[in-house]
Amino acid sequence: MSDLPPMRSVKRWLVTTNHKDVGILYISTAIFFLLFGGLLALLFRTHLWEAGGTGLLTNDQFYQAVSAHGLIMVFWFLSPIASGFANYFIPLQIGAKDLAFPRLNALSYWFYLFSGILMGISFFQGGSFSGGWTMYAPLNVPTYTGAMQAMTGGNATILALTLFVISITIGSVNFLVTMHRSRAEGLGLWNMPMFSWSWLLTVWMMLFAFAALLAALLLLSVDRLFLTQYFATDQGSSLLWAHVFWFFGHPEVYIVFFPALGIMFETFQTFTGRRLVGRKWVIIAMVLVAVQSFLVWMHHMFLSTINLPIKTLFMATTIGISLPFDLMVFALIYTMVKGRVRFTTPFLFSLGALVLFILGGITGVFLGAVVLDYEFRGTYWVVAHFHYVMVSGVTALVGGIYYWWPKITGKMYSERLGKLNFAVYFIGFNLLYFPMFMAWETPRRVFHYAESAQLYHQLATVGAFVFGASFLIMFVTLGKSLVSGPDAPDNPWTYSRTAEWAIPSPPPLENWPDRPSYASGKLEFVDDAPAATDGGVAHGQEAAGATAASHEEEHADHASIWPLGIGAATFTFFLGLSGITPYVFSFVESHIHSDVGDFVSLSSAPEQSIIYPALVVLGLGMMAVTLFQFGREQFDAPEMAVAERWPFGGISNEKMGVWVFLASDVVVFGAAIGAYVFMRIHMGWGNWHLDSITMAGLFNTYVLLTSSFTVILAHVMAERENKKGLLGALSVTVLLGLVFMGVKAFEYSSKFADGHYWFSGIEYSIYFVTTGLHALHVLLGLLIAVFMIYRVVSIDAYLEDHMPVEYFGLYWHFVDIVWVFLFPLFYLM
């Protein structure tokens, strides 16, 4: 029996952890943000009806609308709607009952939702962020935007993005563990459906790209909240932001487009009645693009001071990354040519996406050449190209809504209305974006333009309203389907080959009547009992016992309120953080003894409000309670009894999850340490003036290395089921961690006594932030260790299952290794 309330109950959607429910929540919320971002676009397109603006918006309101539109569409619509499809269909396509960590899946959604709410609230906190969606330095700090009164709203926007990235990281770890360790028997990686392949590569890119963005946002947040100086100096600040942001920003293009591409592959196969031409080469091409996406970021920086040979190198890598896409485009074309095409609504949207993407790719070639980029960069040519690429992905995603709508709802829709939707969509799209190529001399994000371009802008504005109307038609079509549409068969498209079409529409809660298997080369359902007791286990599989294990899978838990609680607590904490800058202003003003540069204007500090510190305290209290309850909740989510797990067959889901998370954390610390190296080289190695207490750093190094030994000892004691030994080793680890934090507090207080604060100069900003980020990791480790001690004392935890102690050890060793890098950088060099 399920522990979930019925579908029509509000409570169900607050407590659910089932992957299909979470997928529906993601899709529904993403469509809301589509409307939010779309209304902002209609607002500023109307303002652009005349050269110089119509007066509908003030200057700052225009900049806010443009910036928020870009941020909402890229972050809160495009990636999340793809994540919604993935949540719903990836477990179905690979033969899993759910994601590996259902509660973390729900938590990722609530972080996403609350991050969007925080973004919306920013408009009511003096104004949202107005420095463009790329948030270029120094426009990303209030002093240089001329909007000090909107500091709190801008802070809220940056913190909303930070919370969103945390959501993405949790989801990425979950999907990677699931797709590598929970595939049905016989389903090797090579044979996964194309949408699953596209999503697997997407989440690998997400893991590393969003970690770089998280590092950038953390540095920007401390600049805005605590007045450090990463992005407010003339010591290479703007170039530093460009490097870190675009290391994320270019992979983000493929993160957005790959799921759309996977939908195109699926629909082309389904509606041409044949397998994708060159399938294995298409997969190889996608892998190449995923890897190369991290090697081309500097082509966004051709107008910077980077020397010409490096620009030429990145021009070559940019041309190189286009070649695998050529292969994918021709594979789709040949699949269509060699098949018998059925022009259904999903196929029309996928075909339209292909046409639009080709045009977007061709116009992007211009921007890949250094000389032409000098002319086009910062103009509407970039705006048009960008939208032809990104919104062509939206086109395929709309096709995905139509493609999977019968499976999700169990209802068919009107093909006549669907095709009308496509016609209006395609006309509106091109009427909106193509005139921007003609008006290319118009500068981006500016409403003043030459009168000679007015006709093109007016055509684009008309196109915007036609394009918006196409979504209203979609809502009418799907709404009518829900109310009066005929019931959908299990496989309404006949030639669909993926596993989700082999079960009822809509799918049952547990997905499968019996265990799905591809051992025979095709999808079959087999009885769990004989499979679980079979002595022969194929290479790449693991048998997890007997019938009892598979029986547990049938009754896995699906409900937990604590992901929602943690999301609400974190939202409260971040909302409070957004308004604490005035208090920091007061601290700076009372402790400053010399000119600290142009990074802050004390005379224009916003007024203090006691509400924000109160929210910080409340949020921390809520987080303590909800995280504690989350940790002690009994929630059953067993691993699949039989599954394909190559190449991770020798470890558990939890252990792989820890390793994958630490891989992303490596990028976060790598970016922070890279910022240190970049700024120090830019300033000149000898101009770095930072007085460090070398002996304190050396002592702390010995302390942390010793604590790694005690963690290993704790694991040994847990393996031996020695309760006293386990408690002793964990207690000593906590004690050593507290000693480390105490020495660090002594160092900080010594610097404060000498008049050196985090705002005293770029070297002090970097020292306090980088070592502070490490100290935060130590503090989190201490909290985990204290919780583990509580569990050992209260319920004799980890004596029978000692693996959580090992997982904690992996995290703690990582923290120690990071310090091994920080010690020479800040204390010896």
N, C-alpha and C positions, 0 to 999 in steps of 0.2 A: 504494500500500500504506500502511496505517495504521502509525504508530509507537507505537500504544498496545498494551499487553498485553491478553489476552482478558478478558472480563467477569468471570470467576470468579477472576481473579488479584488478590491483595491489592495488588500493585504498581500495577495500573491505577488504583485509587482514590486512590493517593498521588501519582501523577504526571499524572493526566488534566487537560486543560483544555477538553475538549469540553463544550458547553453542556448537553447532555442528562445527561451524567454529573454535572456540577456541580449540576444541578437535582435529581437523585436524592439527592445528598449533602445538599443543603439540606433537602429534605423529610424525609429520614430523621433528620437531626439535630434538626430542629424538633419532630418527633414525640417524640424522646427528651426534649426540654425540656418538652413538653406533659405527659409522665408525671412529670417532676421537679416542675414547678409544681403539677400536680394532686395529687400525694402530699402536698405541703405544705398544700394547701387541705383535704384530708381530715383532716390532722393538726390544724389549728387549728379546723376545724368540729367535730371530736370534742371538742376542748377547750371549745367554746362550748355543749355540750349542757346545761349548767346555768348559771344566773346566777351570776357570780363565778368561773366556770371549774371544770373537773373536777379540776384539779391535774395533768393530763397534761403540761403545759408550765409552765415558770417564766415570770414576767413578760417577761423579756428574750427568752426563746426564742419566746414568742408573737409579740412584735414583730418578731423576725427572720423568723419563718415568714411572717407577713402581708406584710412588706416584700419579701422575696425572691419570694414568690408573685406579687405585682404586677409586679415588675421582670422576672421570667422570662417570664411570660405575655405582657406587652406587648412586650418587646424581643426575647427569644430564641425565642418561638414564633410570635406572630401575623405580624409582618412577614417573618421568614425563610421560613415555609411558603409565603407568597404569592410571595416571591422565588424559591422553588424551582419553583413552577408557571411563573413568568415565565421563568426560565432555560431550562426545558425547552421551553416552547411559544411564546414570543414570536418567536424566529427562525423557527420553523415557520410561524407565522401570517403573518409578513410576507415570507416567501420568502427568508430569509437562510440561509447555511450555518452560521454561528456568530455569536457576539457580536463586536463590533469588535476587542476586546482580550482574547483568550482567556486569556492568562496572568494578567492583572489580574482576570479573572472568577474564576479559581481562587484567587488571592490573597485576594479578598474573602471567599470561603468559609472559607479557613483562618483568617483573622482572626476571622470569626464563631465558628468552632468553638473556637479558643483563648480567645476572650473568654468563652465559656460555661464552659470548663474553669476559668478564673481565677475566675469567679463561684462555681463549686462549691467551689473550694479555700478561699474566704473563710470558710466555715463551720468550717474546721479551723485558722484563724488567730486564735483567740480569740473568734470569733463574727462573723457576717456583719453587714451594715448593717441597722440597726433603726429608721431614722427615717421609714419609709413610702416607697412607690414614688415619690411626688412629691418626696421629699427636701427638704422645706421648711426654710429657714433660720429660726432658728439650729440646728434639730435635726440638720442635716447636718454639723455640726462636733462632735467628740467631747465637748467640755466640757459641752455642753447635752443630751447623750443619757445622761449618767451611765454611759458604757461606755468609759472610757479604756483598759481592758484589752483591748477589742475594736477598738482603733484600727487595727491592721494588717488585720484582716478587713474593716473598713469601707473602708479604703483600697483593698483589692483589689477590692471591689465597684465603687467609683467608677472605678478604672482599667479594670476589665472593661467597663464601659459605654463608656468612652472608646475602647477598642479596637473595640468593636462599632460605634460611630458611624463610625470610620475605615473599617471594612468597608462600611458602608452608603454612605458617600461614594464609595468606589471603584466600587461596583456602580452607583450612580446615574449617574456620569459615563459608565460603559460602556454602560448601556442607552440613555441619551439620544443618544449618538453613533450607536449601532446603529440605533435606531428612526428617527432623522432622516436617516441616510445609507445605510442598507442594505435599504431596502424593494424588493421585486421590481418590475420594470418595469411601469408602469401602475397600481401600488397607491399612490394619493395618500393623504395623511394622512386626509382625510375618509372614505375608504372602508376604513380599517383595521377589523378585527373589534373588537367591543365590549370584549372582554377586553384587547386590545392598547391600545385607547383608555384604558381605566381604568388600565392600568399606566403608560402614558406620563404621564398626569397625576399618578399616584402618585410617580413618580421625580422629576418636577419639584418636587413638594412636598417630597419627601425631601431634595433637594439643598439647599434653603434652610432647612427646618425643622431638620434634623439638624445643619446648620452652627451654628444658634443653640444647640442642645443641646451641641454640641462646645465652644463658647465657655464655656457655663455649667459644663461638667464640667472644663474646663481651669482655670477660676478656682477651682472647688471643690477640685480636686486640689492646687493650690498652697497653698490654705488648710490642707488636711489634711497635706500632705507637708512643706511648708516654713514653715507657721505664719504665712502672710500673713493679712489681716484683712477680706477682702471680705464674708464672710457671718457674721462674729462680732462685729459692733459694733452700737451703738444708733443708727447714722447711716444708717438706711434699708436695712440689709443684707437684711432679710427681704423687703422690697418689691422690691429689686433682683432677688433670686432669683426671685420670683414673676413678674416681667415677663419675664425671659429664659427661664425654664422654660416658661411658658405660651405664649410666642410659638412655641415648639416644640410644646407639649402639645396645643393645640387642633388644629392641622393633623394631628397624629399620629392623632387619631380618624378622619380621612378617609383618611390614609395606610393605616391598618389596614382600613378598610371598603371603600375603592374597589376593590381586587382582588376582594373578595367580591362586590361589586356587579357587577363585570364577569363573574364566573362566573354570577351570577343571570341577567344578560342573555343569555349564551350558552345556558344550559340552558333558559330560557323559550322562546327561539327554536327550539331543537332539539326540545323535547318538546311544543310547541304547533303546530309545523309551519308557522309563519309568521314573517315579519320583525318585529322589534321595532316596536311602534306609536310614531310620533313620534321615530324614531331621531335625526334631526338636532337636534331640540329637546332630547333627552336628552343628547347630546354637549355642546350649548351649556350646559345646566344643570350638567353635570359641570365644565366649564371655570369657570363662575361660582362654584361651590362651592370649587374649588381656589384661586381668587383670594381669595374672601371668607374662606377659612379662616384667613388671616393677619391678618384685621381684627377678630376677635371675641375675642381672648385675654383681655381684661379681664373678661369675664363670669365667669371663675374667681376674680376678685378683688373681688367685691362686698362682702365683709366687711372689706376693707382700708380704709385712710384716704383712698382716692381720692374726690374730691368727687362730689356727687350728679349734676350735669349730665353728667360724663363717664360715670358708671355708666348714666345714662339713654340716652346715645348708644350705648353698647355693648349695652344691652338691645335697642335697635332693630336693630343689626346682627345680633344673635343671632336675632331673629325673621326678619330678612331672609334669613339663610342657610338657614332651614328651607323657604323657598318653592321653590327648585329641587329639593329632595328630594321635595316634594309631587308635582312634575311626574314625577319618576322613578318614584315609587310608583304613580301612576295609569297610567303607560306600561306597567308590568309587569302591572297588573291588567287593562287593556284588551287587552294581548297575549294573556293567558290567556282572557279572555272571548271574543275573536274567533277563537281557534284551537281545535284539537282536541287536548285535553290527554291525554298519556300519563303516568300516575302511576308513573313509574319511581323508583328510589331517588335518583338525582341530582336529579330534579325535586322530590321530596318534601322533600329537605333545602333546596332553594332556596325552595320555597313556605313552608316553616317559617321560614326566615330572614326572609322578607318579613313574615310575621305578627309575629314577635318584634321586628323592627326598628320596625314601626309602634307597638307598645306602648312600646318604648324611647323613640321620638321624642316620643310624647304626654306621657310622664312627664317628659321633658326640658324641655318648655315651662314647667313649674312652676319649674324652676331658672333659666330665662331671665328671669324677672321678679324685679326687685330685692327687692321686699317679701317674696315667697315664698322667695327664696333665703336671706334672713336666717333663716328658720325651718328650712329643709331642709338647708342647707349643713353638712357635717360629720356627717351622720346616715346611717342605713342606706337612706334614700330615694335618696341619691346612689349608694350601693353597688349597689342594685337597678337603677336607671336605667342606670348605667355598664355593668353586665353585660348588660342587655337589648340595649344597642347593640353593645358589643364582641363579645359571645359570639354574637349573631345573625350577626355576620361569620364567626365560627368555624363556625357551622352551614352557611353557604354554602360555606366552604372544605372542610368534610367532604364536601359535595355535589360539590365539584370533584375530590376524591380518587376518588370513585366514577365521576364523569363521564369522567375521563381515565385511570383505571386500565387499561382494555383497551388503550389506545394505548401506555401506558408499558410494560406487562408482556406484552402479546400474549395475555392470559388474561381470560376472562369470570368473573364471580362469581355467586353465588346471589342472585337477586332476592328470594327469600323471606327469607333472612337479612338482606339489606340493608334491607328494609322493617321487619323486626323491630328492627334497629338504630335506624332512625328513630323508631319508636314509643317505645322505651325512652329514647332521647335526648330527645325532645320532652317526655315526661312528667317525666323527671328534671330537665330544664332548668327547667321552670315550678315544680316542687315545690321546687327549690333557691332560685330567685331571687324568685318572687312573694311568698312570706311575708316577705321583707325589706321590701317596701312596708308590710306590716302592722306590722312591728316598727321603723318608721322613726325612732322616738325614740331608738333605740340609737345611741350615738356610734360613729363609725368607728374601726377599729383598736384597739378597747378590748373586753376580754372581760367587763367588769362591766356588767350591764344589769338593768333592772327585772324582777322575777319575772313580771310580767304579760305580758312578751314571750317568756317561756321556751318556750311551745308553738310559737310561730312559728319560733324558732331551732331547735327540735328537728325541725320539719318540714323546715326548710332543710338540716339535717344529714343527714336521711334522703334528701332529694333529691340531696345531694352524692354519696352512695354509689350511688344509682340512675343518676345522670348519669355517674359514673365507670364503672359497669358497661356503659354503652352503648359506651364506647370499647373495652372488652374484646371485646364482640360484633363491633365493626368489625375488630379485629385477627384474630379467628377467621375472619370472613368473607373477608378479604383473604388470610390465610394459607392457607385451604382452596383459594382460587382459584389461588394460586401452585402448590400441590402437585398438585391434581387438576382444576382448572378447564378447561373446553373452550377451544380456541384462539379468539381474537377475530378477527373479520373486520377489514378495513381501516376500515370505517365501521359499527360495530355499531348506531348510533342512526339510520341511514337519512337523517334530515333535517338532519344536521350540515353546515354550509356552509363552515366555516373550513378552511384549507389543510392542517392537520395530519391531517385525515381522508382526504386524497387519496394518502397514502403508506402503506406496510405498517405493521403493528402487531407488534412495536415498530419504530420508524423505524430505518433504516440509519445508520451513523456519519456519512456525508456529507449526510444528509437527502434530497437530490434526485437522481434519476437524470439529469436535464438541468436547464437553467436554467428556473425557474418564471417565468411572465409573465402579467400581467393586461392586456396591451395590447389584447386583443380584447374586454375587458369581463368575461371569466371566466378562471379559472385554467387555464393550458395549460403544457405543457413543451416548450421549444424547444431546438434544437441550438445550442450556444454559438458554434460557428465562424461561421456566417453572421451571427449577431446581432452578434458582435464586429467584423466587417468591414463591416457595413452603414453606408453613409455618412450616413443620416438618423438623428439622435438626437433624440428628442422632448424638449420643454421639461421641465426638472426632472431630466433624466437626464445621466449622464456615461458615455462609452465610454472604457474604460481600455486601449485597444490592440487586440490581435488574439487569435488562438487561443491563443497562448502564455500570455497572462495568465489566460484562463479555465482553461487546463490546470493552471496553478499552483494555482488554487483547489481543484482536485480532489485535490491532494496537499499540502494545508496541514498544518502540524504540529499535533499534539494532545497532546504529552507534555512536561512540564517538572517537575523536582523542586524548582526554586527557589522557587516560591510557598509550598510547604510549609516550606522552610527559612527563608524570611523570616518566616512565621507563627510558627514555633517560636522564632526569635530574638527577635521582638518580645514574645512571651509571656514568655520568660525575663527580658527587660529589665523588663517591667511587674511581674512577680512580685517582682523585686528591689526596684523602687521602692516597692512596698507596705509594705516593712518598714524604710525608711530614716528614718522620723520620729524614732525615739529618738536618732539621731545629731544631728538638727537640734535636738532638745530640749537636748542637751548643749552645742551651739554657742550657742544662745540664752542658756542659763544662764551661760555663761562670758563673754558679751559684753554682757549686759544691764546698764544703768546706771540705769534708772528703771522705774517701773510701766508695763507695756505693756497693761494692761487685763485683762479677764476672758477673753480669747480663748484663754488657755493656762494650764494648771496644772502648773507644773514639778515639783511634789512628787509628782505621780501619773504621771510619764512612764514608759512601759513599758521593759522591759529591752532592751538592745542585743543584736543577734545578728549575728555576722560573716557569716552565710550570705547575708543580703540584699544587702549591698554587693558580695559576691562574684558574686551573680547579676546585679547591674547591670553589672559589668565583663564578665562572660561574655556577657550578652545583647548588649552593644555590640559585642564582638568578633564574635559570630555574625552580627549585622546587617551589619557591615562586609564579611564574607566573602560572605554570601548575596546582598546587594545588588550587590556587585561582579560576582559570577558571573551574576546575573540580567541585569545590564546588558550583559555581553559575550556572552551566549548567542545563538547563531544560531537564531532562531525565526521561521518563516515563517507569517504570517497576512495574506495579501493582501486588499485591498479587492475588493468585487464588481466585475466588469468592467462590468456594466450595472445601474444601480439608480436608483430614484427618490430624489433627494436635496434636493428643495426643502424649506425655503428655504436650505439650506447647501451648495449645489452648487459653490460657488467655493472651498471649502477642503477640506483633507484630514481624515481621521479624527483624526489626531494633533493637528492644530491646533485642531479643534473641541473635542477632549478637554481641551486646555490651557485654552481659554477657559471651558469649563464648570466645570472645577476652580477656576479663579480666581474665577468668580462665587460659588462657595460660600465661598471664602476671604475675599471681600469681606464676607460676613455674619459670619464669625468675627471679623475685625478690627472690623467695625461694632459688634458686641456688646461687644467689649473697650473700644472708644472710647466707646460709649454708657454703659458702666458708669462710666467716668471722668467723663463729663458729669453723669450722674445723681447720683453720690456728691458731686461738687463742688457742685452746686446744692443738694443736700439739706443739706450741711454749711454752706452759705453761702459765696459766691464769695470773700469776704474772709478767711475762716477757713482758707484753704488755705495751709499753710506748707511749701513745698518749695523748697529752695535748689538752683537749677540752674546749671550752667556754660554760660551762653549762647553764648560763643565756641566751646566744644567742639561744641555742637549745630549752630551755623552752619557750622563747618568740616566736620563730618560730612555736612551737607546738600550742600556743594560736592563732597565726595568721591563721594557716591552719584550725584549728577547727572552727574558726569564719567564714572563707571563705566557709566552708561547709554549714553553716547556711545561708549565703547570696545566695548560689546556690539554696537552697530549697526555699528561698524567691523569687528568679527569676522564679522558676517553678510555684509558686502560682500566681505571677503576670501574667505570660503567660496564665494560666488557666482562669484568670479573664479578659483577653484581655486588661490589663492595660499596655499600651506601655511605659509610663513614669516610672512606677514601675519596668517593666522588664529591661529597659535601666539602671535604677539606680542600681538595684541589680547586674546585670552583670558588671557594671562599678566598683562597690565596690569589687566584686570578683577579677577583674583584678588588682585593686589597692592593695588588700591584697596579691595577688600572687607576685606582683612586690616588695612589702615590704619583703616577704619571700626571694625572690631572692637577694634583696639588703643585707639582713642580712647574707645570705650565702656567698655573695661576700666579706663582711666584715670579716667573719670567715676565708675564704681562704687567703685573703690578710694578715691577722694577722699571719697565719702560715708561709706564704712566708717571712714575715718580720723577723720571728724567725729562718729562714733558713731551714724550714721544707717543702719539696715539695713532690709530688706524687712519686718521685723516691728515697726518702730519707730512705726508709725502708718498709718492708712488711706491717706494721701497717698503715703507711701513704698511701701506695698504696690502701689498702682496704678502708680506710676512704674516700679518694678522689673519688675513682671509685664508691663505693656504694652510697654515698650521691650525687655524680655527676649524676648517673643514675636516681636517684629520681628527681634531679633538672631538668634533661632533660624532664621528664614526666610533671613536673610543667610548663616548658616552652612551651611544646606542648599544654597543657591545656590552657595556656594564649593565644596562637595563635588562638586556636579554639574559645575562648571567644571573642576575638577582631573581628574575622570574623562574629560571631553571632551578635555582636553589629552593625557591618556594614550592615548586612542583615535586622536587625530591623529598622535601620534608613532609608535605601534605599527603601525597599519594604514592610515594616510592617510585616516581617516574624515572625513566631511562635505565632502569636496572634490567628489565626484560628486553626492551628495545633501546639500545644504546646509540642508535644512529643520529638522533638529534644532537647529541653531544659532539659527534664528528662534524655535523653541519655547522654548528657554532664555532668549532675549531677552525674550519676553513675560513670563515669570516674573520675571526680574530687574527689568524696568520696573515691574511691579506692586509689588515690594518697595520700589523707590525712591519710587513714588507714595505708598505708605503712610507713608513717613518724612516726606514733605512735609506730611502731616496731623499727625504726631506732633510735629514740630519746634515749631510755634507753640503747641500745647497744653501742652507740658511745658517749653518754654524761653522763650516770650514772654508767656504769659498768667499 
